[in-house]
């Protein structure tokens, strides 16, 4: 049986169903539908202290980027090169196909990008440049011709580094706009912003609820909750790295779960003691401390197989594997958003620099979906063609019989007509129709 050195409740999607949030979001969406730019500007002023025009033209973007140190621009370019390279490798795995299943019967599949995508890059407290890389570059590699990017001001100021990241990633339109008003404007359109087909990017509870309510009218990447980290560790794991990495994700927000599953009680106890030492010195303690206090867990199990099985039951967004054979997790584990194998690898690399996408499923959604990737911006569509009359007649015969089993006479007659036309078959309903036409 697992031994819980520290326990906490487990989050689920039902926990996030806050009626007050849903009602407030619904009101804002309805207002923007009715009043367009005027409502968007009003909410931008109310929530983000932003009273200027929300679209940045190329000249303004250039001025903003000029305020940054060259090293900042160089680092953005480096990270974007990593993200772009991996996204391009993903795109190359998606090939169009055409097969001939019967003589003259050709079935095909194509991967077609959406015409317009919206990228929501959160902010408000911190400039989250990495989200610009993940959402915009991935869309552009997929071939999306128009990418709209929105990010909120930070304490009333333009986040210069985020704007630079949006521009360098290839955004076609850049807006200083956050929250529900940004998501809604991109989804339904206003006088200034033409609507998009799909919206991607993380955000707070209000952004997540706006995406939920607008889903169907517009596509979304996934439903998301607070950031999660789980570390699977054995006796060989470094307690200091383990403690540091747990806190690295706890700082995302006061409800971000951080869980350690280990085969070593000694390791678990040392990690807990180290976290107590490290927290007071963290500048992001206001988020990390309540996250660890209320949602942190340390669980001791008997062996590594039990550790992997228990980790799967969490189906967390991020799973780090600090064991003597970390690549074993590729076979042992099934339910996770992303794996980080070995102590040289950490979730922070995935968040900021390594190149894989950091928009990942949370709250157990890893059981049925993966994270944002090139394929999310592509619609897989099919086509079919029959050039051989004999094959059309054959399929017509089968279609007629199959459709009548389901009592779909109209479908059956479409098949009959081809069997009659190309196969010389006789059908009473066709003979009756021809006789009626001759009278």
N, C-alpha and C positions, 0 to 999 in steps of 0.2 A: 504493500500500500504506500502511496506517496506520503511523504512527511512535509507538511507546510510550515516552514520557518517564518514565512510572512504570507498572509492571505489577503485577498481582496475580491470583490464581486467581479464577475465577467460581464463585459458589455455586450449588447446585442442591438439590432436595429429597432426592436420594440422600445428600448430604453430611450431612443432619440426622438420618439414621437411626442413632441411637445406642442400641445394644441395652441398655446399662446404664440409660439414661433410660427406655426402654420397659418394662423389667422392673420398675423401681421404681414407675413410674406404675401399672402393672397390679396390683401388690401393694396399693397404696393404694386403688385402685378396688374391688378385691375386699373389702378390709377394711371400707370404708364401706358396701358393699352388705350385708354381714353384720351390722355393728354400729352403723350409723346415727349418731346424734348423738354417741354416746360416742367413736367413731373420729374423727369430724370434730373434736371438741374436743381430742382427744389430738394430732392433727396440727397443729391451730392452736397449741397450746402448744409443740410440738416445733419447728415451723418459724418461727413468727411471734411467739413469746413472748406469746401471747394466752390468758389463762385465764378471762376473763370471759364471760358469755353473748354469743353472737355476733350475736343479733338486736337492733337498736336500735328502740325504740318511739318514737312521735311526740314524747313529752315529752323523751326523751334527745336526739333529733335537734334539737329546738328549743334545748336547752341548748348543744349543740355549735355550732350556727349562731350563737348569741349571742356566742361568743368571737371571731368574725371581725370585722375592720374593715368598716364599711359599703361602702368602695370595693371590697372583694373581692366582696361580694354584688352590687353594681352591675355589676361587670365580668362576673361569671358570668351575670347576667340578660341583659346586652348580647350576649354570645357565643351564649347559648341562643336569643335572638331570631333571630340570623343562621341558626343551624342549623335551627331550626323553620321559618323562612320558606322555605328551600330544600327541606326535606323535604316541606312542604306543596305546593310547586310540582311536585315529583316525583309526589306522590300524585295530583294532578289530571290527570296524563298517563295514569293507569291507569283506564280506564272499563269498566264492565260493558257487554256487548253481547248482542244477540239478533238473529239473522238468519233469514229464511225462505228455505230453499234449494230447496224444492219446495212445491207447494200443501199447506199445513197442516203442513209439516215445519219445526219451529223448533229452532234450535241456539243455545245461549247460553253465555256465559262470565261468571264472577263472580270478583272478587278478595276473598278472605276472610282476615282476619288469623288468625294462630295464637292459641290461647287463652291461652298463657302464654309469656313469653320471659325468658331469663336474661341479664343484662348483667354481664360481667366487666370491672371497671375495675382495671387493674394498679396496683401501688404498690411497696411494699417499700423502695425507696430514695427515690423522688420521689412527691409527690401528683399524680396524673395526672387532673386534673379534666376535661380535654377529652374523655377517653374516656367519661365519664358522659354528656356532651352527645350524643356520636355514637351511642351504643348505646340510651340510654333514650328520648331525644326522638324518634328515628327510629321506634322501636317504637310509641310513643304516637301519633304522627301516622298510622302505619299502622292504628291502631285496636286494638292489643293490649290487652285488658282488665286483664291482670295482668303486671307487670314486676317481676322480682326482681333486685336489684342487690347485688353483692358486691365488696368491696375489702379488701385486707389492711391491717393496721396498719403503721405505719412506725416501726421500732425500738421496737415495743411500744406505740406511741401511736396514737390515732385520728386519721386525716388529716381535720381539720375541714373544709377547703375541698372535699375530695372528697365528704364527706357532704352538705355544702350543695348541691353540684352535683347529686348524686343526687336529693335531695329536690326541688329546684327543677325538675329535668327531668321529674319525675312518677313516680319509682319508688314502687311500692306496698309493697315490702318492702325493707329495707336491712339488710345483714349486714356485720359486720367479719370478713371471712373471705377468705383468699387461696389461691392455688395450686391444686394438684390437688384438695385437699379441697373448695374452693369449687365448681369445675366439676363434680365428681362429685356433690356434694350437690344441686346444681341439676338435674343430669341424671337421677339415679336416685331422688332424694327421701329424706328422713329423717323422723324424728318431728316435727321443727320446720319443715322446708322441703318443701313439696309440689313434685313434679317439674314441670319446664317442658317446652315442646315444641321450643325452639330456643335456642341459646346463642351470643351474639355478644361480641366484644371481643378485643383483643390480649393477649399475655402472653409469658412466657419459654418456654424449651424444654419445661419440664414441663407448663405449661398447654397448649401446642400439642399435646403428645403425648396429654394427657388428652382433648382435644377429638377428636383423631384416633381414639383407641380407643373413644370413646363415640359417635362418629358412626354414625348408623343407628338407634341407640336414641333419639337426640335429634338434631335438626338443628343445624348450625353455620353461621356466616357464611362462613368460608373457612379454608383451611389457611394459616398464616402463619409466616414466618421473620423474621430480623433486618431492621430498617428499611433501605431503600435510597434513594439519591439519585443522579441522573445529570443533569448540566448540559450542554446543547448550546450552544456559544458560537462567535460569529464574531469578526472583528477589532474590532468595536465594543463588545464586552463589557467591563464594568468588572472588572478583576482582583481588586480588594478585595472587592466584593460576591460575586464567584464564590468566593473563598476562604472568606469568612465563611459562606456558605450551605452549602458542602460540609461544613464543620465542624459546622454546626448539626444535621445529621443523624448525623454520626459519633458525636456525644455520646450517642446512644440506647443504644449498646452496643459492646463491643470487637470485634464481628463485623459491624458495619454497613458495607456497602460504600458508598464515595463516589467517583463517577467523573466526570471531565471529558472531553468530546469536543469538540475545537475545530479550527477551520480555521487557527488562528494559533499557531505555535510560541512566539512571543514571549509571548503570553498564557499559554500553558501553563507556561512557565518562571517567569513572574512570580507566577502563582497558587501554584506549589509553594514559592517563596521566601516568600511571604506566610503560607502555612500554617505554615511553620517558625517564623516570627516570632510568630504568634498563639497557637499551641498552648501554649507555656509559661505564658501568663497565663490560661488557661481553668480555671475551677474544676472543670469536668468532664473534665479532661485524662486522668483514669484510664480513661475510656472512649474519648474521642475520639482520643487518641494511638495506641493499638494498632489502632483501627479504620482510621485513615488509614495507618499503617505497614504493616499486613498486608493490607488490603483496598482501599486507595485506588488509583486509576488515573488517568493523564493520557494521552490519546491524541490525536495530531495527524493530521488527514485533509486531503485535497486540496480538497474543496469541501463546501458545506452539504448537498447531496443525499447525499453519502457519509456525512456526519455523522448525518443522519436515519436512513439505512439501518442504520448501525452501532448507533445508539441502539435501534432496533427489535429488533435481535438480542439485546440485553440484557433487554428486556421488564421494565424496572424498575418499582418501586412509584411513585416520584416522578420526573418529568422536568421540569426547568426549562429554558426556552428563552430564552437571552440573545443574540438576533440582531437585525438591523435590521428584519426582518419576522417577528416571533414567531408571528403567527397563521397563517403558512404551515404550521406544524407540524400544525395541525388537519387538513390535507389530506395532508401528507407522511408523518405517523407513524400507526401502527396499534396497536402493542403497548406499552401502558403502563397503570399504575394510575390516574394523574392527571397532567394537564399544568398547568404554571404558566407563563403566557405573559408575557414581558417582565421587565425588571429591577425594576419596581415590585411584582412579585408574587414570593412566596417560599414554599417548602414549609412554613416555620414558620407562615405565615398559615393554610395548610390544616390544619396540626396543631392550631392553637389558636383561631383567631378568625373565619375568613372565612365559614364556613357549610357548605361541602361536607364530605362525610364523610371522616374520615382513616383508617378501617379499610379497608385496601387490599391487593391481592394482591402477594405477594413471590415470590422464587425462580423467576421465569419464569411464574408462574401468570397473569400479565396476558395471556398468549397465548390463554387460554380463558375468563377470567372478569373481571368488574369488581369493584368494592369493595362495601362494605355500603351499602345504600340502603333506602328504604321498601319496595320490592318484595320484599326478602329476608324480610320478616315477613309477607308475604301469600302465600296459596296460591291459585293460579289454577285454578279448578275449572270444569267444564263441565256442562251439562245438555242434554237433548234431549226433544222431544215431537212426536208425530205425531197430529194431530187429523183428518186427511183419510184415510178408508179407502182411497181409490184410491192414494194415495201409499204407504200401508203395503203394499198389494198389490204395487205396482211394486218397492219395495225388497225385499219378500219373495222375488220371483222372482230378482232379482239376487243376493241373499244366498244362496239355495239353490245357485245355480250356482257362485258364488265359493267357498263353503265346501266344496263337494264337490271342487273342484280341489285343495284342501288336505287332503282326506280327513277333514273334520270333519263327520260325518253329523249329530251333535246340533245343531250350529249351523245346518246346512242345514234341518233339520226345523223349527226356530223360524221361519225365513223361509217355508218351505212352508205352515205353519199360517196365517200372515197372508195369503198369496196365496190359499189355499183359502177362508179365512173372508171376505175382502173382495173377491176377484177371481173367485170361482167356479171356480178351477182344480181340476183333478182330480189326486190323488196316490195312487199304489198303496198306500203305507205307511199313509196316513190311511184309505183304504177298508178295508184289512185290520184296522186298529185298531178301526174302527167296527163291522165285522162281528163281531170277537171280543167286543166289548162287548155286542152284541145277543144273543149265545148264552147 
